[in-house]
């Protein structure tokens, strides 16, 4: 009977160390009810409610299928390290794993401070315990003292008692910046590597949207449009974007385009990008240029980006259509830049800083945003809040269309129906 009672109390999130005290409280209630011939159910439920801690489980969680393996890793190694791009669901998964151990009798705490986790997990008192560290190094950029926190975390991982567990969920760009490493594979803490949390599958993304849209009363026509967007593209694959869109769907303009819907899903990235842009004109111009010249999968070279920023009135890619037909002699020259574009020192320093922060990545000799979340935030800079800013955006957009890269021209161009320019240059020989 006592074993079954303990199991029932663990299912109510009462940790193993508190079980005997909880059973004593319930025994007192039973004894009092017998003496007074009073109701027993309501007092017991009320006492359990008071004794039980709040659940750490993420509301509305949908199983990915990997949770069992992650729990096995945590129980065998005492540590589970989760990383990935912003909003992919690291904390969502971490809370689900922590909830499973909470239901098994672990006392669970959630926080951001490594020193608090160290005290909680290493003090002799107490029983089975788990601490969930959520972005201890910072969520969007490293916190002051991130290097010291990382050193403390390394030390803690090596001395966790067998009846304690630690889960760390850390944004990958911040982790790479704090460790000064080029890839997540180089960021192991001792013998423990990071498990990368990626985007959702089509089916799981649809399930997340279905549940979130129901909770937030999204109109049926918008529900169906999002279902089509999820099935037909790769833009909406992270938990954060999908749930944020459901929460803020009322802010969409009437008859919103697909692009406006996706931008709304990622609009909470704008605040972070604004903070970066406020570091100076070099940052703002560079962020706008990368937003104009790239897609989520294609980048732009330094030459192309510097032309968009510093190219002046040159429009080499918008020369009139060539009509030179020649059966002999030299072929007509290809368009070229009058002066080879290059960054200023401030712009190069800004580019290096954005690369260190993992806001942008280098793929070969091309630059692009490290995550669609960040590109969406930078695209909001293209709106221009003042006449002067709108003129700057217009000039940069024109140079994006007028550069000598077809790849960048396509990324910078408005849809054909909105284009005010004639056909691109062609060459006939």
Buried (B, 14 or more C-beta within 10 A) or exposed (E): EEEEEBEEBBEBBBBBBBBEEBBEBBEEBEEEBEEEEEEBEEBBEEBBEEBBBEBBBBEEBBEBEEBEEBBEBBEEBBBBBBBBBBBBBBBBBBBBBBBBBBBBBBBBBBBBEBBBBBEBBEEEEBBBBBBBBBBBBBBBBBBEEBBEBBEBBBEBBEEBBEBBBBBBBBBBBBBBBBBEEEEBEEBBBEEBBBBBBEBBEBEBBBBBBBBBBEEBEBEEEBBEBBBEBBEEEEBBBBBBBBBBBBBBBEEBEEEBEBEEBBBBBBBBBBEBBBEBBEEBBBBBBBBBBBBBBBBEEBBBBBBBBBBBBBBEEBBBBBEEEBEEEEEEEEEEEEBEBEEEBEBBEBBBBBBEBBBEBBBBBEEEEBBBBBBBBBBBBBBBBBEBEEEEBEEBBEBBBBBBBBBBBEBBBEBBBEEEEEEEBEEBBEEEE
